[in-house]
Amino acid sequence: MLYPIQGKQVNHGLLAGAVRPYEVGPRSFRRFTEEEHNARVTSFLQHLTNQVSAQKFELLILSSEYLWPIGTRKAWLEKLRILLAQIGSQNVEFVAYVRRPSSYYLSSIQQRLRASSKFSNPHEYKVANTLDGFSEVFSDSKISARVFDREALVGGDIITDFMSVYRPDLQRIVTTAAEKVTSTNETLSAEGMVVMQQFRRHFYPKQDDRFNRPTSKFVRQLRSVEKKLDSPRPKLRPEIAEYTDYAGTGSLELRDRYGIVFPKLDYSRLERGEFATKPQVGGAVQDVVQVDEDRLEQIVHTLLQNRFMFNPDLKKWLKSLPQAKTAPSAFSLALQSFQKIGK
């Protein structure tokens, strides 16, 4: 089994860089100029081709979420088909791990806030259409989907689940190795999401969709605080969760065409056409997730006490949050309470 690796900063997402135009590619690519990006893609493809040709293997695994949007454009899919043939891949299969609509929406907000103060409004789930795109262009390939949900995954883990299907004989070896790797994509709490949004609004108001080192450093500090406080995982507001799960027929289409059944989703309701009404949503995190003001206050207080918080501008901003003009009312109330306690 071959899973090509070219260092921590290079992953298989650069396959998408060879297919999707620079200006509409993943925002992480735009950390670099177009010239730098193209050079990275060229280098990646060369190393990948060399590894594939030099190794003897039964199974080649290429994995990246950046490949998913390729299914929305036939021209991109055609480029991918040619690229895989040039690399030397034969008998290609595509496996998509898909989330329940409400889980997907919450995850997408988390991802957006890592480099932006804005996120998209909830919308109807249309995953099957993307899979159909792959099925049309790669008509000779197997296109399958699996549920990304701990209750549905074999062993409650995506790596264990994948190996159970493709190489169960290597499952224990790979799982043991994976346990030694520390995840860098941990979920923020709802309160942490609020702080992140305000951080980006204050320091980078005109730099949405741009990653930078100060933001990455602040995320690490925030995660450290949340781990110390044992902050819970975020939850969508009930009306938001209901709408995303029952906005339309997307989950039915995914079930009927690809056999995906999300645990605890009421499919009979979807079959009856009892769709949820789209709620009015603003641009603040509090509009879509449930925020506990006491925990929010505690996070801000702990951040201020963090001995690694050397940046004076950051400290000044944290202390001034109650007066911030862009701060949502719930956030302001929580911090005003903290300010009174401090006095």
N, C-alpha and C positions, 0 to 999 in steps of 0.2 A: 504494500500500500504506500502510495506517495502523496504527501501533502507538502508541496513545494514551499520553502521558507526562504526569504531574502532579507531578514533582519526585522527589527521591531517596527520600523517606520514604513515598511513596504508590505502590503497584503494583496490578496487576490482582487481587491477592488479596482486595481489598476487595469484589469481586463476591461472594466467599464470605461476607463479612460481612453481606451483604443476604439471604443464604439460610440460613446456619447460625446457630442461636441463640448468643448471646454466651457462655453458660456452657460450651458444648461446641465453641466455635470454636478456631482456632489460638491457641496460647499467646502469640504475638506481639501479638494483639489485646488481651490482658489486661494489657498495659503501661498501658492506659488504662482509665478507669472505663467502665461500660456507657454512660453518657450521652455521654461523650467519643467513644467508639467509634461510637455511632449517628450522631453529628454528622459524624464523618469519612466514614462510609459515604454519608450523604446528600450531602455535598459532592462526594465522588468521583463518584457516579452523575450528579449534575448536570453536572459538568465533562465527564464521559465522553459524555453525551448531546449536549452542546453541540458537542463535537469531531466526533462522528459526523455530526451534522446539518449542520455548517458545511463539512466537507471533501468533496471528490470523490475517491473511491478505488474500486479494484476488489476489494481484499482487506483485511479488518479482522482484526487478530490480537489476541486476548486470551489471556494466558498466566499461569498460576499453579498451583503444586502444591497450593494450598489448595482448588482446585476438585475435585481428585481424590476426596476422601471424600464429596462430594455424591452420587456414584454409589451409595453404600451405602444411601441413604434415598430412597424414591419421593417423599415429601412435599417434600424438598429439591430434587429434580430438577424437580418441577412448578413450584416457585418460580423456579428458574433459567430454565425455558422461558418463563415469563411475563415475567421480567426482561429476557431477551434480545430478546423481541418489543417491549417498551417502549423499549428502547434504539434499536431500528430494525434489528437484525441479521436478515438473511434468508439462506436457504440455508446454515444452520449446519452445520459439520463439526466433529468432535471428533478430536483427534490426541493419543494418549498415548505418551509415551516411557517404556518400562519396563525395569527392570534385572533381571539375573539374580538369583535369590533370595539367594544369598550376598552379592552386591554390594549389593543393597538393604538387607540386614540390617546390614552394616557401615556403610553410609551413614546408616541410621537411628540407630545408636548415636552416630555423630559429631554428628548434629543434636541429639540429646537432651542430650549433655554440654555443649552451649553454654549451657544454662540449667537444668541439673539434675545431680545426682550419681547418678541412677538411670536405668536403661534396661531395656527389655523383654527377656524371654528369647526365644530363637529359636523360631519357630513355622512352621506350614505356610503356604505361599505360595498366595494365592487371588485373584490379580489379575483373572482372567477374570470373576469374579462382579461386580466393580465396573464393568467395561466393559459387561457384560450389563445393568446397571441403566440406563446411558445409552442403550443400544440399545432398551430397552423403552419408555422415556418419549419419546425422540427417534426414533421409529420411521421418520420420513421423512428423517433425517439420516445422513450417512456417519460411521461410528465405526471408526476405524482405530488401529493401534498400530505402533510402531517400536521397534527394539532400542536401548537406551541403553548402548552399548558402543563404545569407540573403534575396535575392529576391524571393527565393523559399520556405524558412521556414515560417511556420505560425507564424505571429507576428514578423518575422525577428529574431527569437531566437530559439535555439535548444531545450531548455527545454519546451517552449511554444508549439513548434511543436510536440514534443514527447507526451506531455500530451493531445494535441488535438486529437491524435489517440487512446491512451490507456485509459485515464481517463479525458475526457473533463469536467466532473463534479468537478474535483479538480484543474483544470487548473489555476484559479485565485489565489487560496491559494498558490500553489507551485510557481507560477510566482512571487508573492509578496515576498515570502521568499527568492527566488533567487536574487531579486533585492538588498537585504541587504548584499549579499556576494561580497567581492572585488576579482576580478580575479587576479591570480598570473601568468597568462600565456599570458600577453599582447604582442602584436607584436612590434618588433623593426623596426625602419626605415631602409632604405637601407644604410644610412650613419652609423647608429648604428651597423648594421651587419658588416660593414667594420672594425669599431673600435673593435668589439668583436673578429673578426678573428685575428686581429693583437695582441690583448691582449693574446689570447691563444697561438699564435705562439711564442710570446716573453717569457711568463712566464711558459707555460706548453707545450713545443714543442714535448715532448715524452710521453704525457699523454692524447692522444686522446681517446674519449669515457669514460672519467672519470670525474664525477662531483666533485666539491669541494667548500668549503665555500667562499674562496676569489673570485671565479668566480661569484657565486650567489650574493655576495655583490656588485661586480662591475656592474652586470646586473641591480641591483636595482638603483644604482647611475646613470647609463646610462639612464634608463627609466625615472628617475626623471628629468634629463636634457632634454630629448626629450619631456616630457610633458610640461615643462616650455617653450620650444621653439616651441611647437605645431608642431612637426615633422610629416610629412605625412606618410601614410602607404607605404611600398615598392612596387615596380613594377618590373616585369621581363623585361629584354631587349626584344624588339619585336621579334627578331629571335628565342629567347629561348622560349617565350610564344607560338609562332606559332608551333615550333617543338613539344613541350610537348602536345599540344592540337591535333595536326594532324600527329603524328608519325606513327599511325597504326590504327587497327580496334577495339582497346580496348573499346572506348566509344560506338561504334555500338553494340558490344557484350553486354555491360552493359544495353543498351537501349532495345535490343531485348529479353534478358533473364530476366531482372529485372525491366524493365519499367522506368529506369532512363534517364531523358532528361535534360541536362545542358543548362541553359539559354544562348542564343546568340552563341551557338556552331553550326557551319555549318555542319550539318549531311549529307547534299547532297554532299558536297565535299568528305567526308569520303566514302560515297557510291560509288562515282566515282573512288575511289582509288587514289585521288590526295594527296598523303602524303608529308609531309614536309621533306626536307633534313636535316640531323643531322648537326648542326653547330659545328665548332671547339671551344672547351671550355677549358680554363686553370683552375687553382686552386684558383683564386682570386674571391672574392665576386663581384668585378666590371665586371667580365666576364659574369655574369648571371643577375645582377640587375642593374637598372639605378641609378647611383650615382651622386648627385649634389655636386660639389666641394665646393661651398660656404657654403652649409649647413654642410658639413663635417668639414670645418674649424671652423664653429660656434660651433659645438658640442664639438670639442677638446678644443676650447677656454673656453667654459662654464664649462667643466669638470675641467680644471685647476683652475678655479675661485671658484669651489664648496667648501664650507667651511667644508664639510664632507670628503674631500679628504685628509686625514691625512697621508696616507701611502707615505713615501718619495720615495720609489722605484717606486711606481706608477706614482708619479709626474715626476720623472726623466725620466721614459719611455715615458710619454706623450710629454715631451719637446724634447726628442731625436728622435721622430718618423721620421723626414725628413732624418735622417742619417741611419735609420734602414735598414739593407741589405735585409730583407725579405719584405719590404714595396712595394706594387705595385706602378707603376709609377704615376697613377692618385692620389693616396693617398699622395705620396711624393710631388707632385706639389701643392696640396691643402695646405699641412702643411708648405711647403716652403713659400707660400704666407702669411700664418698666422705668420710665424717667422719674416718676413720682416716688417709686420705691428706692431708686438710687439716691434721691435727695434726702 
